[in-house]
Amino acid sequence: MITGLPMTMPLDGLPSTVRIHEVGPRDGLQNEKATVPTAVKAEFIHRLADAGLRTIEATSFVHPKWVPQLADAEQLVPLLGGVDARLPVLVPNERGLERALALGVREIAVFASATESFAKANLNRTVDESVAMFEPVVAKARAAGASVRGYLSMCFGDPWEGSVPVARVAAVARRLFDLGCDELSLGDTIGVATPGHVGALLDTLDIPVDHLAVHFHDTYGQALSNTLAALQRGVCTIDASAGGLGGCPYAKSATGNLATEDLVWMMDGLGIDTGVDLARLTATSVWMADQLGRPSPSRTVRALSHQEE
């Protein structure tokens, strides 16, 4: 019989609390073939906040040509005024930043790559050129009183280049952090990392662990084990996507993000406080799956809601 909560059995050496950086409304919905109505996106974010999530990445101010699913950013943000959560947004360049700041957004994120192939595919720039592009974005955001998160993709493997040397990732991470990012999220964009690899990268970085987050994909079923490895190194911010929505449009082999429900189930079992009500979150993902017309890929959502394939 499946119950609503796991038995709590803590492990030594883990943090007592974890902040979940929910990326479903942005990273999840940007990969949908059909455009989700703005009102549905807004309700999704409200429901996530009601479930206890306190950081919800709302949208992206990228050009509509590149991500048409998020072309309604200007229409969405005004609908989120009553949401009790931090609502960061992704911006690709200075123009995107200006659009976000004009709406009162004061938490932004930029998206860089540890590899040349992905930088070219995603930004049509080299790694050096992309870092140079983000320098004025970060500076202007901070001058406007905004906090800045830096995403670093392809930290563990690249579909074109294969394995990515740990030293290279550490060097690009340091450059991105030195631009003035308040937080750096390390992305396993195609889901090839394993726990030892995660530990090796975190041990190599010369960035304070309280400024780090991890962003795992579950392509090979390793996202939770990789999360545990990160927790053992002191990382306390974990990216996840409600219902396991999302992947990466530029990485052919990538499947969905780590499902927030799967993460919360493990955190509850370890006695780590997330502030998230798993039953409410599961209900939210079931609701969103109905809007999208398919079951949630999250194992926990399926187990608790008895969704069918």
Residue, then its C-alpha position, 0 to 999 in steps of 0.5 A: m500500500i502506497t502512503g502519502l509520506p515516506m518513513t523519516m530516516p535521516l542520514d548524518g552529514l546532510p543539511s537540515t533544510v533545502r531550498i527548491h528552485e522550481v523551474g517548471p513554469r519556465d524550463g518545463l513549459q518552454n519545451e511544450k509543443a503547444t503553447v500553454p495559455t497565459a492564464v493556465k501558466a499563472e494558475f500553475i505558479h499560484r498553485l505551486a506557491d500554495a504548495g509551499l514552493r518559495t522560489i518559482e522561476a516564472t518565465s523567460f524574456v527571450h525573443p519570441k522567435w526562439v522560444p514562442q512558448l514563453a512569448d507572453a512574459e509581459q502578459l504573465v508577470p502582472l498576473l503574479g502580483g499576489v504570489d507569495a514566492r520569489l519569482p526569478v526570470l531568465v534573460p538572454n541579453e540586455r534587451g531581455l533584462e530591460r523588458a524584465l526590469a520594466l515590469g518590476v522584476r528584481e531577480i534574473a538569471v543568465f544561461a551560459s555553457a561550459t562547452e563550445s558546441f553548446a554555446k554555439a548551438n544555444l547562443n550562437r557564440t563561443v564561450d568567451e563571447s557569451v561570457a562577454m555578452f553577460e558581463p553588462v547584463v549582470a552589471k546592469a541588473r545589479a545596478a538596478g538592485a536585482s539579484v542574478r543567478g548564473y546557469l552553467s549548462m553541460c557541466f558533466g557531458d555534451p552531446w557533441e563533445g562527449s565528456v567535459p573535463v572537470a577543470r574546464v567546467a570549474a574555470v568557466a564557472r569561476r568566470l561566470f561567478d566573478l561577473g557578479c552572480d549571486e548564485l551559480s546553478l550547475g547543470d547536467t543538461i543531458g543527464v549523464a552525471t553520476p555521484g562520483h562525478v558530481g562530487a569531483l566537480l564540487d570538490t574542484l570548484d573554488i566557489p563557496v558552496d552556499h552560492l551553488a545550486v545543482h540542476f539535474h536531468d534524469t535521462y539515465g535515472q541518476a538525478l536523485s543519486n546525484t542530488l544526494a552526492a551534492l547534499q553530502r558536499g553541502v549544496c542546499t539549493i536544488d533545481a527541480s521541475a513540478g511533475g518532471l516537466g521539461g528537458c532541453p531543446y538543444a540537447k537531443s538525448a535530454t529527458g525531463n528535469l528532476a521531478t520536484e515531487d520525487l525530490v520532496w519524497m526523498m527529502d521528506g524521507l531524509g528529514i530535510d525540511t523543504g517547506v513543501d506540502l507533497a500532497r498539494l504539489t502532487a495535486t498541482s502536477v496532476w492538474m497541470a498534466d490534465q492541461l497538457g493532455r498527458p500523464s506526469p512523468s514523475r514517479t511520485v506523482r504517478a504513485l500517489s495519484h494512481q495516474e495511468e500511462 
